[in-house]
Amino acid sequence: MLLSLGLIFTVGLVLGEIFGKVKLPRFIGMIVTGILLGPFVLNLIGIEILNLSTELRTIALVVILLRAGLSLDITDLKQIGRPAILMSFIPATLEIVAVIIFAPMLFGIGYLEAAILGSVLSAVSPAVVVPKMIHLMSEKYGYKKRIPHLIMAGASVDDIYVIVLFTSFLAMYNTGNTSLSSILLVPVAIFIGVLVGFVIGYLLSVFFEKFRVRDTIKVLIILATSFFVLSFGDWINEYIPMSALLSVMVIGITFLNRSEIRALRLREKFDKVWVFAELVLFVLVGAAVDIRIAFGAGLLALALLAIELIFRFAGVQLSLIKTNLNTKERIFTGISYLPKATVQAAIGAIPLAAGVESGELILALAVLVIIITAPLGAIGIDATYKKFLQCDE
């Protein structure tokens, strides 16, 4: 195990830095590391780590959700209003619909498996989008119209919306219950998830106000509480639908809106935790990929990817109807909504572990969509923001 961890850390960081030097997302290098060191190529990652892969990816997902929650100010959503709300679900919904329509035609899978695939592929990546938008905000590009704020807010909620749908579709597959009532339970799961997250976040916030502890201890307590929520979430779902992942994010949102200063300090701590979590997450996702299946998907995979991105771009444009954004600003917003990475890495291997028949295909397409759209979106944002957005200094 120690040799495997040493290789993961060393090779992952080196390749990550190499990709970063050529202006590509660092996590692409980490995925390549996993593919090279994984069981389908060099087979240098020990079985002990591979057996823990699902749990380690879940830990990384918790860190992602808490960081997103600690960055999502409700007042921003209120100020931006309708476009942010629409962008949180319309682009992802249209993309999932596209996959449900075309994936069965291209790959011969069932419609429910296509829905699972669509929910895996459709989430936008905060790992790419959030740092880019923070950079734009610091340079005051699109600041007056709050375009970076709009993209950040919509992308954060988009991820949760997609994850809730993913867990619902996967539950339908596992239980065999695909009735309309199962779909109608999604809003109930969202409401219960928000309520539980708010209550826990509020109680923890009050606790930290009364009992002074170091920020590092706060982070450990919040992580432990989030793990409890996820662990008991499966038991709760036997009686009432609840999105435990949404609860985790709402814990972070509650902290931010009760005490911004404390939340910013915690966000800095979680950013440091993310350095480790990101490396483990993307390397292990790469290790789980059988590249023969990824290459075997070939042109059909690229065709599906092109179709779903067109639907996503159209969804962004629909969300921006009757806003004060001009044509260039709308195009830039659409480009900013293309990159995918973190959610696909966190949940892409879950269908395979859960026994979904097309699980290997879903994982291969999840990795392929990361490798193509993350650089495409990152380069697109960098190449267009000075041309398409106004500098409001």
C-alpha positions in Angstrom: 0.0 0.0 0.0 2.8 2.5 0.9 4.5 1.9 -2.5 1.2 2.5 -4.3 0.5 5.7 -2.3 4.1 6.9 -3.1 3.5 6.3 -6.8 0.1 8.0 -6.8 1.4 11.1 -5.0 4.7 11.4 -7.0 3.5 10.5 -10.5 0.1 12.3 -10.0 1.6 15.5 -8.8 4.3 15.5 -11.5 1.9 14.8 -14.4 -0.5 17.3 -12.9 2.1 20.0 -12.9 3.2 19.2 -16.5 -0.4 19.5 -17.7 -0.8 22.8 -15.7 2.4 24.2 -17.4 0.7 23.8 -20.8 -2.4 25.6 -19.6 -4.5 22.4 -19.3 -6.4 21.3 -16.1 -4.0 19.6 -13.7 -6.5 16.8 -13.0 -6.1 15.5 -16.6 -2.6 14.5 -15.6 -3.9 12.8 -12.5 -6.4 10.8 -14.6 -3.6 9.8 -16.9 -1.6 8.7 -13.8 -4.5 6.4 -12.7 -4.8 4.9 -16.2 -1.0 4.2 -16.4 -0.7 2.9 -12.9 -4.0 1.1 -12.8 -4.7 -2.6 -13.3 -5.4 -2.3 -17.1 -1.9 -1.0 -17.9 1.1 -1.2 -15.5 -0.9 -2.7 -12.6 1.1 -0.8 -9.9 -1.7 0.2 -7.6 -2.2 -2.3 -4.8 -5.5 -4.2 -4.4 -5.9 -2.7 -0.9 -6.3 0.8 -2.3 -8.5 -0.3 -5.2 -10.8 -2.0 -2.7 -11.2 1.3 -0.9 -11.7 3.2 -4.1 -15.4 3.7 -3.7 -15.1 5.0 -0.1 -12.2 7.3 -1.0 -14.2 8.8 -3.9 -17.1 9.4 -1.6 -14.9 11.3 0.8 -13.7 13.5 -2.1 -17.4 14.1 -3.1 -18.2 15.3 0.4 -15.3 17.7 0.2 -16.6 19.0 -3.2 -20.1 19.5 -1.8 -18.9 21.3 1.4 -16.6 23.6 -0.6 -19.5 24.4 -3.0 -21.8 25.1 -0.1 -19.3 27.4 1.6 -19.0 29.3 -1.7 -22.8 29.7 -2.5 -24.2 32.9 -1.0 -28.0 32.9 -1.0 -27.9 36.7 -1.4 -26.1 36.3 -4.7 -28.8 34.0 -5.9 -31.5 36.5 -4.9 -29.7 39.4 -6.7 -29.2 37.4 -9.9 -32.6 36.0 -9.7 -34.4 34.0 -12.4 -31.4 33.3 -14.7 -29.4 31.6 -11.9 -32.4 29.5 -11.0 -33.0 28.5 -14.6 -29.4 27.7 -15.2 -29.3 25.4 -12.2 -31.5 22.9 -13.9 -32.5 23.7 -17.6 -29.1 22.9 -19.3 -28.6 19.7 -17.3 -32.2 18.6 -17.9 -31.9 19.1 -21.7 -28.6 17.3 -21.7 -30.0 14.3 -19.8 -33.0 14.2 -22.2 -30.6 14.2 -25.2 -28.7 11.2 -23.7 -31.9 9.3 -23.0 -33.0 9.8 -26.6 -29.7 9.1 -28.4 -27.7 6.7 -26.1 -30.1 3.8 -26.7 -29.8 4.3 -30.4 -26.0 4.5 -30.4 -25.1 1.9 -27.7 -28.2 -0.3 -27.4 -28.7 0.3 -23.7 -32.0 0.7 -21.9 -33.7 4.0 -21.2 -33.2 3.8 -17.5 -29.5 3.1 -18.0 -29.4 6.0 -20.4 -30.9 8.2 -17.7 -28.2 7.1 -15.3 -25.6 7.8 -18.0 -27.1 11.2 -18.7 -27.1 12.2 -15.0 -23.4 11.1 -14.8 -22.3 13.1 -17.8 -24.4 16.3 -17.4 -23.0 18.1 -14.4 -20.8 21.1 -15.0 -17.4 21.2 -13.2 -16.8 23.5 -10.2 -13.1 22.5 -10.3 -12.8 24.3 -13.6 -15.5 26.9 -13.5 -15.1 28.3 -10.0 -11.4 29.3 -10.1 -11.9 30.8 -13.6 -14.9 32.9 -12.4 -13.1 34.0 -9.3 -10.2 35.2 -11.6 -12.7 37.1 -13.8 -14.3 38.7 -10.7 -10.8 39.9 -9.6 -10.2 41.5 -13.0 -13.7 42.9 -13.1 -14.7 41.3 -16.3 -18.5 41.0 -16.6 -18.7 42.3 -13.0 -21.4 44.9 -13.5 -23.8 42.4 -15.0 -22.6 39.8 -12.4 -21.9 37.3 -15.1 -19.2 35.4 -13.2 -21.5 35.3 -10.1 -24.4 34.0 -12.3 -22.2 31.2 -13.7 -20.8 30.2 -10.3 -24.2 30.2 -8.6 -25.9 28.2 -11.4 -23.1 25.7 -11.7 -23.1 25.0 -7.9 -26.8 24.2 -7.8 -26.5 22.4 -11.2 -24.2 19.8 -9.6 -26.6 19.1 -6.7 -29.6 18.8 -9.1 -27.8 16.3 -11.2 -26.6 14.3 -8.2 -30.1 14.1 -6.8 -31.4 12.8 -10.2 -28.5 10.3 -10.4 -29.3 8.8 -7.0 -33.0 8.7 -7.9 -32.3 6.9 -11.2 -29.9 4.5 -9.6 -32.4 3.7 -6.9 -35.0 3.0 -9.6 -32.6 0.6 -11.3 -31.7 -1.2 -8.1 -35.3 -1.6 -7.0 -36.9 -2.1 -10.4 -39.5 0.6 -9.5 -39.7 2.9 -12.5 -43.2 4.3 -11.9 -44.2 7.9 -12.2 -44.5 8.0 -8.4 -40.7 7.4 -8.1 -40.0 10.6 -10.2 -42.5 12.6 -8.1 -40.6 11.6 -5.0 -37.5 13.6 -6.2 -38.9 17.0 -5.0 -39.7 15.3 -1.6 -36.1 14.0 -1.4 -34.8 17.5 -2.2 -37.0 19.2 0.4 -36.1 16.7 3.1 -32.4 17.0 2.2 -32.5 20.8 2.4 -34.3 20.6 5.8 -31.9 18.1 7.3 -28.9 20.0 6.0 -30.2 23.3 7.4 -31.0 21.9 10.8 -27.6 20.2 11.1 -25.8 23.3 9.8 -27.6 25.6 12.2 -26.9 23.4 15.2 -23.2 23.1 14.3 -23.0 26.8 13.8 -24.5 27.5 17.2 -22.2 24.9 18.7 -19.1 26.6 17.3 -20.3 30.0 18.5 -20.6 28.8 22.1 -17.6 26.5 22.1 -14.4 27.9 20.6 -12.3 25.3 18.8 -9.6 25.6 16.2 -10.7 25.8 12.6 -9.0 22.4 11.9 -11.1 20.8 14.5 -14.2 22.4 13.0 -13.3 20.9 9.6 -13.0 17.4 11.2 -16.3 17.8 13.0 -18.1 18.9 9.9 -16.6 16.1 7.9 -17.5 13.5 10.5 -21.1 14.9 10.6 -21.3 14.7 6.8 -20.2 11.1 6.9 -22.9 10.3 9.5 -25.5 12.0 7.2 -24.4 9.8 4.3 -24.2 6.7 6.4 -27.7 7.1 7.9 -29.1 8.4 4.6 -29.4 4.9 3.2 -31.4 3.8 6.3 -33.6 7.0 6.2 -34.4 6.4 2.5 -36.1 3.1 3.4 -38.8 5.1 5.1 -38.8 8.5 3.5 -36.9 9.8 0.4 -34.0 12.2 1.3 -31.0 13.5 -0.7 -28.2 13.0 1.8 -25.7 14.6 -0.6 -27.9 17.7 -0.8 -27.9 17.8 3.0 -24.1 17.9 3.0 -24.0 20.9 0.7 -26.7 22.8 2.6 -24.6 22.4 5.8 -22.0 24.5 4.0 -24.6 27.0 2.7 -26.0 27.4 6.2 -22.5 28.2 7.6 -21.8 30.8 5.0 -25.1 32.6 5.5 -24.9 32.6 9.3 -21.3 33.7 9.6 -19.4 34.7 6.5 -16.1 35.3 8.3 -16.1 31.8 9.8 -17.2 30.3 6.5 -14.3 31.9 4.6 -11.8 30.5 7.1 -13.3 27.1 6.8 -13.3 27.3 3.0 -9.6 27.9 3.1 -9.2 24.8 5.2 -11.3 22.7 2.8 -9.3 24.1 -0.1 -6.2 22.5 1.5 -8.0 19.2 2.1 -9.1 19.3 -1.6 -5.4 19.2 -2.7 -5.2 15.6 -1.3 -8.8 14.7 -2.1 -8.5 15.9 -5.8 -5.3 13.8 -6.3 -6.8 10.6 -4.8 -10.2 11.1 -6.6 -8.9 11.6 -10.2 -6.1 9.0 -9.9 -8.5 6.3 -8.7 -11.0 7.2 -11.4 -8.3 6.8 -14.0 -7.3 3.5 -12.4 -10.9 2.2 -12.7 -11.1 2.8 -16.5 -10.6 0.0 -18.9 -9.1 2.0 -21.8 -10.1 -0.7 -24.2 -13.8 0.1 -23.6 -13.1 3.9 -23.8 -11.4 3.5 -27.2 -14.0 0.9 -28.2 -16.8 3.5 -27.8 -14.9 5.5 -30.5 -16.9 7.7 -32.8 -20.2 6.8 -31.3 -19.0 8.3 -28.0 -17.9 11.4 -29.7 -21.2 11.7 -31.5 -23.1 11.4 -28.2 -20.8 13.9 -26.6 -21.3 16.5 -29.4 -25.1 16.1 -29.3 -25.4 16.5 -25.5 -23.1 19.6 -25.5 -25.3 21.2 -28.2 -28.4 20.5 -26.0 -26.5 22.0 -22.9 -25.5 25.1 -24.8 -29.1 25.5 -26.0 -30.3 25.1 -22.4 -28.0 28.0 -21.3 -29.4 30.2 -24.0 -32.9 29.4 -23.0 -32.1 30.3 -19.4 -30.8 33.7 -20.5 -33.9 34.8 -22.3 -35.1 38.3 -21.3 -31.8 39.1 -19.5 -29.7 42.2 -20.2 -26.8 40.1 -21.6 -25.8 40.7 -25.2 -25.0 38.0 -27.8 -21.3 37.8 -26.9 -22.0 37.5 -23.2 -24.5 34.8 -23.8 -22.1 32.8 -25.9 -19.4 33.2 -23.2 -21.8 31.9 -20.6 -22.6 28.9 -22.8 -18.9 28.2 -23.2 -18.3 28.5 -19.4 -21.0 25.8 -18.9 -19.2 23.2 -21.0 -16.4 21.8 -18.8 -17.0 18.6 -16.8 -14.8 16.9 -14.3 -15.4 16.6 -10.5 -18.9 15.2 -10.4 -18.1 12.8 -13.2 -15.0 11.6 -11.4 -16.9 11.3 -8.1 -19.9 9.3 -9.4 -18.8 7.8 -12.7 -17.7 4.5 -11.2 -20.7 4.1 -8.9 -23.0 2.4 -11.5 -20.2 -0.1 -12.2 -19.8 -0.8 -8.4 -23.6 -1.0 -8.1 -23.9 -3.7 -10.7 -25.5 -1.6 -13.5 -25.2 -3.7 -16.7 -23.6 -0.9 -18.7 -21.5 0.3 -15.8 -18.2 -0.1 -17.6 -19.5 2.0 -20.6 -20.8 4.7 -18.2 -17.4 5.0 -16.5 -15.5 5.0 -19.8 -17.8 7.8 -21.2 -17.5 9.7 -17.9 -13.7 9.8 -18.2 -13.9 10.6 -21.9 -16.2 13.6 -21.3 -13.7 14.8 -18.6 -10.7 14.5 -21.0 -12.5 16.4 -23.8 -14.6 19.0 -22.1 -12.4 20.1 -19.3 -9.6 21.4 -21.6 -12.2 22.6 -24.1 -14.0 24.7 -21.5 -10.9 26.0 -19.7 -9.3 27.0 -23.0 -12.6 28.5 -24.3 -13.0 30.6 -21.2 -9.4 31.9 -21.3 -9.6 32.6 -25.0 -12.9 34.5 -25.0 -13.5 36.4 -21.8 -11.4 39.5 -22.8 -13.2 39.6 -26.2 -16.7 38.8 -25.1 -17.0 40.5 -21.7 -16.7 44.1 -20.7 -14.1 45.1 -18.1 -15.9 47.2 -15.5 -13.0 48.8 -13.7 
